[in-house]
Structures are given as structure tokens and as C-alpha cells.
Amino acid sequence: MRVKKDRAIKPSGRKGFARKSSWQLYSMCAIPVILVFLFNYLPMGGLVLAFKDYRYDKGIFGSDWVGLKNFKFFFETDTFSRITFNTLFMNFLFIVTGVACSVGLAILLFELRSRRATKVFQTALIVPNFISWVIAAYMVFALLSPRNGVLNVIIEQLGGQKIDWYSKPEAWIVILTICNLWKNVGIDSVVYYASLMGVDMALFEAADIDGATKWQKIKYIIIPSLGPVISILTILKIGNIFRADFGLFYNVTRNVGTLYQTTDVIDTYIYRTMQSVGNMGMSSAVGLLQSIVGFILVMITNYVTKKIDPDRALY
Amino acid sequence: MKKKHKNRQIGLILFLTILSVLIALPFLILVSISLSEEERILSEGYGLLPRGLDFSAYEFVFKNPASILQAYAVTAEFSVITMVLSVLLMALLAYPLSRREFKGKKGISLYIYFTMLFSGGLVPTYMVITQFLHLGDTIWVYILPSLISPWYVFMMRTFFQGIPNEISESARIDGAGHYTIFFRMILPLSKPVLATVALFMFLAKWNDWYTAMLYINKESLVSLQYMLQRIMDNIKLLQEMPSGMTVNIAEIPSETIRMAMAVVVAGPALLVFPFFQKYFVKGLTVGSVKG
């Protein structure tokens, strides 16, 4: 019976099946590929706007070419250095504090004996990730509101003076870093925790037999086994270092002008230039710069990582 | 030795408990304010615990028929549609990419991957969506642009690759095509990653204020989060306004109502998690290994 079945399929030609099945595979990709074309690749074509003086009545293709004027104009504004610095500096802070805290948390969770407790704490840590920056802005406002904010109420009860947080730009370097940690540390620590679960337990047993201390185990087993995941996630973040989390910088600061000195970043600037000034050309020029620099950065970080340790590279 | 271990565990649990409470604090404050009495808030400020106990803010939110319920319905609609469609379409894309014999694999992977590295940016995307595809002020603008996310496609592909090849081979010998294999074998075996992606997609859309801010002018299509954002903007306008100008104060809800709205909007995002938690850690990790 079995032999017969084999024969029934084979003579019809393996090639015929392969062709049919390859056609099926292509057909599966079709809709997603079209969607990606429409919403990701078409806009890339729209980048010609960066080299044009866009006028609504003339349209994208009808508007006049202006060469690099949009770029030049952007470099000449005094906002250029401010937003570039803010974006890089804040993202750098976010990356460093983020990696340190989430790896630390993952190790603590890993040290917990009770799996049940691990799960409960994980949930508590992840939940902020499910909250939008809009709602987070309400929470921050509830804490920091100049008139009613919880913090000011407490300060006043202790006999201090109320502080108008929304006019203190320096404070927001810390406030935004805390907000970023609050929202993202949990989810990152789950990723690190899960890769710790994959570590061979025999390593820890061997270490125990050799009388290794907790600290030695962390240093020689845990950190090295997290290495690849840490570097992959960090490469991705460095690649995006010129992109700011728009929701965080726009909503949580309530887009208050007095805070721009520390909170105005490239993305909020692009949005403002487009929305209130209506300068489409310059806005796309800045966006194009952001994309190119980001692209180069990913390539470089990945190349360097690959040189040092191929295992840790992204691709 | 044993005792030292135990002490350490207790210390650990204590530390993590304090941390969890600190993280939960903003939620508690939000709820406290929403349950407080308006007058006491105005005289005493916000507190960690409710000042008095008053449910009228919630009563107002649920009784005020027009805007909030409408936004709730719109948001729920596009969130659910996006979640279902995106999981299906991304899985359909990820499956061929997970097949070793698929000839287009390399090209299509690169095509998808490149969008992670390079993008047109805000303005060109805005132009394409409003002037070329004419999606502005339609419900589709919430749905179509967010259906394919490269990160999740690769997560799914890696997960599919982990499914033993013998399973689909045996089905093929029985004459099954790729669609049958995909729907009958691969999808049922991939619940962790599908659930995880579904959760993230749902949350991303539920929390979407950005799309509405850019593309929606019609009151009937405003999303919940955008509605909240606008209220915050109006408050700011009121504070920054030079005297003499007028803002429609009636459009700004009272302190307690505002916070009650935030609670009601955040609620579903928190409630869905337990349903997905079973799959969550597994889905998040198996897929995130590089491929």
C-alpha cells in the first residue's frame, strides 16, 4: 500500500509540485509586500521633498527644486545644535540607565527561588509598558502639577515652597529618564530574564562545587551569557539614537515651550516645523538626515561588533 | 548557610515589593484623584489617597453619551480589526520566509528588513497617506499603515523556524499544500508568538493618539487617547493664555472627571494582559533570538 502511494506521487513530478508550492508561497507574501510598498517605500520616494520648495498648490512633483537649500537653512538655525544635542544626550542616558537597570532586575528575578513570586513581580514591572504616553502625562501631571501636584503638596506639608516643575528645564533630564525607565525597564528585563533561563544549569552547579561566590557567578556566568542579547538590543538602540520617543518628549512635557531647552528633540522639532510653520521641505530634510545618519550608525555598530565577536552582531 | 540563603531571599522579595509599589504609585494616584471630591482637590491638592469618596466623576464619564462612548467604540473597532488582520498577514508573510526551500526568501527578507533601517519620515509619509492614498479622516488610516511591522514578522519567522520540519514534511507527503500546512499545523503550534504579537498590536492601537493627531479632523473618528491629549492641550492653553482671550472652559472637564477618564481609557489595556500572560514570556523570547 505504502509503496503504491509513493509511486502515485513521484511520477507526477517533484518539479511540478515544487513549482506549484513555490507559487503558493509567493501568493502568501503578496498582500503584506504590497502594504509595505505603500506605507514604507512610497514615503521614501516622497523624500524628494527635502530638495524642493514645497507649495501646496503645485504638489510634490510640481514644486520647484531648491537643491540643498533646506539643509543649509536647517544648519543655520540655532535650534540645530540644541535639538541634536538633546536627542543624542537623552537617548544616551536612556540606553545606559536602561541596560543597567533591566539587566540588574533580570538578575534579581533570576535569583528569586519562588517561580510564583517571579511571575507576580514580572507582571508588576511590565504593566507600565501597556500605558500610553498620553496617560503617563496625566500621571506625571498629577505628581508635578504646580498647584495641586502630589509632590508639591508634600513639599508644602514639610514646610517648603511649591516648585513650578514645568518651568525648570534641568529637572526634566531626570524626570524624563525616570519616565523612560518606568515604562521600558520591565519589558527589557523579561527579555534578559528569559535568556538567562536558557543558561545551562550545570554551569551554576559546577560553580557551586568550586565554591564560587554569588558575585563571581554573576560576573563569570550571568553577564557573559547575556552578552549577545545585550549587544543586539544595544546595537538596535544605537541605530535609533537620532530618533527620539516622540510620545515621551511631546506628551509628558506637555509640549511646554519653557522646557524646550532640554526637551526639544529632533522628532518634536520636525513635527512643529510641519504643523505650525508648515515648512514641509525643511521638515523632510531633517527627517532624511535622521534616517541616513541612523542607517550609517547601525552599519558601523554592527560592523564593529562583528569584528570583536561575530556571535554578538545583529546580522 | 541555609539561614543566610533564606535571609537573602526575604531581602530580595522585600526590595522587589517596594519597587513594584513605587512603579504602581502613579496608577494609585490617578485612581485616588478620580475618586476624590472635587472641592477638596481644589483646596487641598492631589493626594496619594482619595480625598473623600465620590463616584460622580465616573457617573459623568459613563452618562455623558456623545463623545466618550463614541471614541470608545471607534477605538475598540480599529484596535480589534488591526489586531486580527495584522497577526494574520504578518504570519502569512513570516511563513514563506521560514521555509528553507523558498526562493524569494532572501530578497523579500531584505525588502522587509530595510524598512527597519531606513524610513521616509514624518512628512513624506503624511503626504503619501493624505494626498496619494487619500486615507485622511477615514477609519482605515488607523488600520492599514500599521498592519505590517518588520520586527514582529521576524519574531514570527524565527518561531516558525523552530517548529520541527518533519511536521510539515509529513503533511506534504500526504499531499497537503502550503496553505493547509500553514492554517492546520503551523498556526495552532505557534500560539505563544501569535498571542504575544496580538497583545502588542492591540495595545499599540488602543494607545494610539498619534494617528488621530495627524490625520483625523472628524469628531466622530477621534480615538480615545487623542481625546485625552486634547483635553491636556486645552488646559495648557488656558494656563498660558494672555488675559483677555477666552477659551471655552466648558470643554475642559473638572479635575476628577479628567482623571476618571484616564482611568477608564487605561483600564482595558491593563485588563487584557492576564489573558495573554500564559504565552507572553515564551512568545517574547523564542522569537527574539536572532535568525
Interface residues (C-beta under 8 A of the other chain):
Chain A: I9 A18 K20 S21 S22 Q24 L25 Y26 M28 C29 I31 P32 V33 L35 V36 L38 F39 N40 Y41 L42 P43 M44 G45 G46 L47 L49 G59 I60 L108 L109 E111 L112 R113 A117 K119 F121 Q122 T123 A124 L125 I126 V127 P128 F130 I131 S132 W133 V134 I135 A136 A137 Y138 M139 V140 F141 A142 L143 S145 R147 N148 G149 V150 N152 V153 E156 W182 G186 V190 V191 Y193 A194 S195 M197 P228 V229 I232 G239 F246 G247 N251 R254 N255 V256 D267 I270 Y271 M274 M280 S283 S284 V286 G287 L288 Q290 S291 I292 G294 F295 V298 L314 Y315
Chain B: R8 Q9 L12 I13 F15 L16 L19 S20 I23 A24 P26 F27 I29 L30 I33 I41 L42 E44 G45 Y46 G47 L48 L89 M90 L92 L93 Y95 P96 R99 E101 F102 K103 G104 I108 Y111 I112 T115 L117 F118 S119 G120 G121 L122 V123 P124 T125 Y126 M127 V128 I129 Q131 F132 L133 L144 P145 L147 I148 V153 I173 G175 G177 H178 Y179 F182 L203 W206 N207 D208 W209 Y210 Q225 Y226 L228 Q229 M232 D233 K236 E255 R258 M259 A262 V265 A266 A269 L270 F273 Q277 F280 V281 L284 T285 S288 K290
